[in-house]
Amino acid sequence: MSDTIERVKCLIIGSGPAGYTAAVYASRANMAPVLYQGEQPGGQLTTTNDVENFPGYPEGITGPEMMMQLQKQAERFGTDVRHGWVSKVDFSGEIHKAWINGEKEIHADTIIISTGASAKYLNLPSEQKYLKLGGGVSACAVCDGFFYRNQEVVIVGAGDSACEEAHYLSKLCKKVTMLVRRDEFRASKIMAKRVMNTENIEVLFNTETEEVLGDGQVVTGVRVFNNKTNEKHDIEATGFFVAIGHKPNTDIFKDFLDLDETGYIVNAVPGTSKTNVEGVFVSGDAADHVYRQAITAAGTGCMAALDAERYLAAKDADFEVATSSYN
């Protein structure tokens, strides 16, 4: 083997709750994991100012602070956390190969994929400004809806997920204005009917966002236009929710792993983290298009590490399952 190739027992691709939890369990199981943080160290949660629905934080915690704590916990047990991202993989042979930043080559006995999924946004300058400020733009109603209790918000989207999030917000907010670009929903009839029958949800069809309005710190409204008449008007709102879908960060795996029609990795065995390639496991939002929560991502990170540990134990008689990893 070339001196430029590094051999590792467990390679974790991506950070965030899934990757760091997998690292904690893999480290405690004596798997000496190497974790590459990816292009966004800490994952999507680093863009979230306040996290109040993760168990164990009665006063809440910021997303970046939680990720720093998870990283420290993984490093405490011996995880080798590195900057950089996996730019290419080759799962065609018995050896799982990965290239870091297009240069360094790693051969891994097991690989845990925790690359997550990225929320789609409208990419308006004003939207991105308040997203980065944490001042009222969100792509997760379940995560952030609580902060807008008894307030007025706007949500963009037309599918089942958008309808579900609008209905969720309607239970918390005084008014929800839903912007639908076309003259009809893309959602199922039952979901669309639920939205239309909810008293405090107003649906504006043929309507798009021109600008997210604010005071320089937080959102104060949304300027919209009718794409049929070009008529514009402003809507007062303290929150702007975008529900137009997510894109799983799985492109580099498409030649080797089974993906569904939207790019999410398919679990080869339901109820496990196994993929169609032996020794390659998936955790977090790269495979989860339903829940997409920090706590569920952490749970699947645990599953992936345990599955990887059992895989190594079955393959190598000299590798014993570490009972401490189950505690």
C-alpha positions in Angstrom: 0.0 0.0 0.0 1.3 3.5 -0.9 2.6 5.7 1.9 0.1 8.3 0.8 -2.9 6.0 1.6 -4.2 6.0 5.1 -6.0 2.9 6.5 -8.6 3.4 9.1 -11.1 1.2 10.9 -14.0 3.6 10.8 -14.4 6.7 8.6 -17.3 9.1 9.5 -18.3 11.4 6.6 -19.9 14.6 8.0 -20.6 16.0 11.4 -23.8 17.3 13.0 -25.8 15.4 15.6 -25.6 12.2 13.5 -21.9 12.2 12.8 -20.8 13.2 16.3 -23.1 10.7 18.0 -21.8 8.0 15.7 -18.3 9.1 16.7 -19.0 8.9 20.4 -20.3 5.3 20.1 -17.6 4.3 17.7 -14.9 5.7 19.9 -16.2 3.9 23.0 -16.2 0.7 20.9 -12.5 1.0 20.2 -13.1 1.6 16.5 -10.7 4.6 16.4 -13.0 6.7 14.2 -11.8 9.4 11.9 -14.4 12.1 11.2 -14.3 14.7 8.5 -16.5 17.6 9.3 -17.5 18.5 5.7 -18.0 21.8 4.1 -20.3 23.0 6.9 -18.8 21.7 10.2 -21.6 20.9 12.6 -24.2 20.7 9.8 -27.5 22.6 9.5 -27.8 23.1 13.3 -25.0 25.7 13.2 -27.4 28.0 11.4 -30.0 27.7 14.3 -29.8 30.3 17.0 -31.9 28.5 19.6 -32.5 24.8 20.1 -35.1 24.1 22.8 -36.4 20.7 21.8 -33.3 18.6 22.3 -33.5 16.6 25.6 -31.2 17.6 28.3 -31.2 21.3 27.8 -34.0 22.7 30.0 -32.9 26.3 29.3 -32.2 25.7 25.6 -28.9 26.0 23.8 -27.7 27.6 20.5 -27.0 25.3 17.6 -23.3 26.2 17.3 -22.8 25.7 21.0 -24.5 22.3 20.9 -22.2 21.2 18.0 -19.1 22.4 19.9 -20.1 20.3 22.9 -20.8 17.2 20.8 -17.5 17.6 19.1 -15.7 17.8 22.4 -17.5 14.8 23.7 -16.5 12.8 20.6 -12.9 13.9 20.9 -12.9 13.1 24.6 -13.3 9.4 23.7 -10.6 9.6 21.0 -12.3 10.5 17.8 -9.9 12.1 15.3 -12.0 15.1 14.1 -10.6 16.7 11.0 -11.3 19.6 8.8 -12.0 18.8 5.2 -14.6 17.0 3.1 -14.9 13.8 1.2 -14.9 14.7 -2.5 -15.0 11.2 -4.0 -15.7 7.6 -3.0 -15.2 4.1 -4.5 -17.3 1.3 -2.9 -16.9 -1.1 -5.9 -14.4 -3.4 -4.1 -13.9 -5.0 -0.7 -11.9 -2.0 0.4 -14.0 1.2 0.9 -12.1 4.1 -0.6 -12.6 7.8 0.0 -10.7 10.9 -1.2 -10.3 14.0 1.0 -10.4 17.4 -0.7 -9.6 15.6 -4.0 -6.2 14.6 -2.8 -5.6 12.4 0.3 -6.8 8.8 -0.1 -8.3 6.8 2.8 -9.1 3.1 2.9 -11.7 2.3 5.6 -13.0 -1.0 7.0 -16.3 0.7 7.7 -17.8 4.0 6.6 -20.6 5.9 8.3 -22.3 8.5 6.1 -23.7 11.5 8.0 -23.7 14.1 5.2 -27.2 15.4 6.0 -29.6 17.3 3.7 -29.7 21.0 2.8 -32.9 22.9 2.9 -33.9 24.7 -0.3 -34.3 28.4 -0.1 -35.5 31.1 -2.5 -32.0 32.6 -2.5 -33.2 36.1 -2.2 -30.5 38.4 -0.8 -32.9 39.6 1.9 -33.9 36.1 2.8 -30.3 35.0 3.1 -29.5 38.1 5.2 -32.1 37.3 7.9 -31.3 33.6 7.7 -27.7 34.3 8.6 -28.7 36.8 11.3 -31.1 34.3 12.8 -33.7 37.0 12.7 -36.8 35.3 11.5 -36.1 33.1 8.5 -36.4 29.3 8.9 -36.9 26.1 7.0 -38.2 24.1 9.9 -41.6 24.9 11.5 -41.3 22.1 14.0 -37.9 23.4 15.1 -38.7 27.1 15.3 -42.4 27.5 15.3 -42.5 27.8 19.1 -40.6 31.2 18.9 -43.5 32.7 17.0 -46.3 31.8 19.3 -49.3 34.3 19.0 -47.5 36.1 16.1 -48.1 36.4 12.4 -45.9 34.4 10.0 -45.6 33.7 6.3 -44.8 30.3 4.8 -43.8 29.5 1.2 -44.6 26.1 -0.4 -47.3 24.0 -2.0 -46.6 20.4 -1.3 -47.5 18.0 1.5 -44.7 19.1 3.7 -45.6 22.8 3.3 -49.2 22.1 4.2 -48.2 20.0 7.2 -45.9 22.8 8.4 -48.5 25.5 7.8 -51.0 23.5 9.8 -48.5 23.0 12.6 -47.8 26.8 12.7 -51.5 27.5 12.8 -51.7 25.9 16.2 -49.1 28.3 17.5 -49.4 31.5 15.6 -52.2 34.1 15.4 -52.2 34.0 11.6 -50.4 32.0 8.9 -50.2 33.3 5.3 -49.3 30.7 2.8 -47.8 31.6 -0.5 -48.4 29.2 -3.4 -46.7 30.0 -6.7 -49.2 28.3 -8.9 -53.0 28.4 -8.9 -53.3 25.1 -7.1 -51.5 23.0 -4.5 -49.0 20.2 -5.4 -50.1 18.6 -2.1 -52.5 15.7 -1.8 -56.2 16.7 -1.7 -56.6 15.7 1.9 -53.6 17.9 3.0 -54.8 20.8 0.9 -58.3 20.5 2.3 -57.0 20.6 5.8 -55.1 23.8 5.2 -58.1 25.5 3.4 -60.4 24.5 6.3 -58.1 26.0 9.0 -59.5 29.3 10.0 -56.2 31.2 10.7 -54.5 30.1 7.5 -54.8 32.4 4.5 -53.7 30.9 1.2 -52.5 33.3 -1.6 -52.3 31.5 -4.9 -50.2 32.7 -7.9 -48.2 34.6 -5.3 -44.4 34.8 -5.0 -41.9 36.5 -2.7 -40.1 39.6 -3.9 -38.4 40.6 -0.7 -38.2 39.7 3.0 -38.6 43.0 4.9 -36.9 43.8 8.2 -35.3 46.4 10.5 -31.8 45.2 9.9 -32.0 42.6 12.8 -35.3 40.8 12.5 -38.0 40.2 10.0 -40.9 42.6 10.0 -42.8 41.6 6.9 -42.7 40.2 3.4 -43.2 41.9 0.0 -45.1 39.6 -2.4 -46.4 39.9 -6.0 -49.1 38.2 -7.9 -47.4 36.5 -10.9 -50.6 36.9 -13.0 -51.3 40.6 -12.4 -47.9 41.8 -11.1 -49.7 43.5 -8.3 -47.5 43.9 -5.2 -48.3 44.3 -1.5 -46.6 43.9 1.9 -47.6 41.4 4.5 -46.7 42.1 8.2 -45.0 39.1 9.7 -42.3 38.3 12.2 -41.4 34.9 10.8 -40.7 33.7 7.2 -40.8 29.9 6.7 -39.6 28.2 3.5 -41.0 24.8 2.8 -40.0 24.0 -0.7 -38.0 20.9 0.0 -34.6 19.6 1.0 -31.7 18.2 -1.1 -29.8 15.3 0.5 -26.1 15.7 0.2 -25.5 12.3 -1.4 -24.4 13.0 -5.0 -20.9 11.5 -4.5 -22.5 8.2 -3.5 -25.0 7.8 -6.4 -22.8 5.4 -8.4 -22.5 2.9 -5.5 -25.5 3.3 -3.1 -29.2 2.8 -3.7 -31.0 6.2 -3.6 -34.6 7.0 -3.9 -36.0 9.3 -6.6 -35.1 12.5 -4.6 -31.6 11.4 -3.7 -32.1 10.0 -0.1 -30.0 6.9 0.7 -32.2 3.8 1.0 -31.8 1.6 4.0 -31.1 -1.9 2.7 -32.7 -3.4 5.8 -35.5 -1.4 7.3 -34.9 -0.6 11.0 -31.1 -0.5 10.5 -28.5 1.9 9.2 -27.3 -0.6 6.6 -26.9 0.4 2.9 -26.7 -2.0 -0.1 -22.9 -2.0 0.3 -21.6 -4.1 3.2 -19.6 -2.1 5.7 -21.2 1.2 4.6 -23.8 2.7 6.9 -26.0 5.8 6.9 -27.3 8.1 9.6 -29.2 11.3 9.9 -30.9 13.4 7.2 -29.0 11.8 4.3 -31.6 9.0 4.7 -34.4 10.6 6.6 -36.9 12.6 4.5 -39.7 12.4 7.1 -38.5 13.6 10.6 -35.3 15.6 10.0 -34.8 16.5 13.6 -31.6 16.7 15.6 -32.7 14.1 18.1 -33.7 11.5 15.4 -30.4 12.2 13.6 -28.5 11.5 16.8 -30.4 8.3 17.3 -29.5 7.0 13.8 -25.9 8.0 14.5 -26.0 5.6 17.4 -27.5 2.9 15.3 -24.9 3.3 12.6 -22.0 3.0 15.0 -23.5 -0.1 16.6 -24.2 -1.7 13.2 -20.6 -0.9 12.1 -19.3 -2.4 15.3 -21.2 -5.6 14.8 -20.1 -5.8 11.2 -16.4 -5.6 12.3 -17.0 -8.2 15.0 -18.5 -10.6 12.5 -15.7 -10.0 10.0 -12.8 -10.1 12.3 -12.6 -12.6 15.2 -9.9 -10.4 16.8 -12.3 -7.5 17.1 -14.6 -7.8 20.1 -17.8 -5.9 20.5 -17.2 -3.4 23.3 -20.0 -3.7 25.8 -19.2 -0.2 27.1 -20.6 1.2 23.9 -24.1 0.1 24.8 -24.1 2.0 28.1 
